[in-house]
Amino acid sequence: MNALIDLILVVLQLYRYVLIATIILSWLISFNVINTRNQAVYQINMILNRLTEPLLRPIRRIIPPISGLDFSPLILLLVIFFIERLIIRDIGPYVYQMNL
């Protein structure tokens, strides 16, 4: 059970990094720092969007962009943080205690 909890925490942490990379890439594209006509940039953008859109889409339905600002990645980061803290502080001690 400890391995499962550790795996879940690692997956959440990796997803957090993917979400941050998506945010930074979208800013770079919006400010014309990088161009999506570049094939490598286009592929990276597509991969990151395919990884993040399934979780961002429901949040965007509830909270649409306000004045052009999309708060859905921030909300998803807060949800990931909440789930991590829930696992570490509330679920983890009981699981680790049972294995002693």
Secondary structure in CASP SS format (residue, H / E / C, confidence):
PFRMAT SS
TARGET T0000
AUTHOR 0000-0000-0000
METHOD secondary structure of the structure
MODEL  1
M C 1.00
N H 1.00
A H 1.00
L H 1.00
I H 1.00
D H 1.00
L H 1.00
I H 1.00
L H 1.00
V H 1.00
V H 1.00
L H 1.00
Q H 1.00
L H 1.00
Y H 1.00
R H 1.00
Y H 1.00
V H 1.00
L H 1.00
I H 1.00
A H 1.00
T H 1.00
I H 1.00
I H 1.00
L H 1.00
S H 1.00
W H 1.00
L H 1.00
I H 1.00
S H 1.00
F C 1.00
N C 1.00
V C 1.00
I C 1.00
N C 1.00
T C 1.00
R C 1.00
N C 1.00
Q H 1.00
A H 1.00
V H 1.00
Y H 1.00
Q H 1.00
I H 1.00
N H 1.00
M H 1.00
I H 1.00
L H 1.00
N H 1.00
R H 1.00
L H 1.00
T H 1.00
E H 1.00
P H 1.00
L H 1.00
L H 1.00
R H 1.00
P H 1.00
I H 1.00
R H 1.00
R H 1.00
I H 1.00
I C 1.00
P C 1.00
P C 1.00
I E 1.00
S C 1.00
G C 1.00
L E 1.00
D C 1.00
F C 1.00
S H 1.00
P H 1.00
L H 1.00
I H 1.00
L H 1.00
L H 1.00
L H 1.00
V H 1.00
I H 1.00
F H 1.00
F H 1.00
I H 1.00
E H 1.00
R H 1.00
L H 1.00
I H 1.00
I H 1.00
R H 1.00
D H 1.00
I H 1.00
G H 1.00
P H 1.00
Y H 1.00
V H 1.00
Y H 1.00
Q H 1.00
M H 1.00
N C 1.00
L C 1.00
END
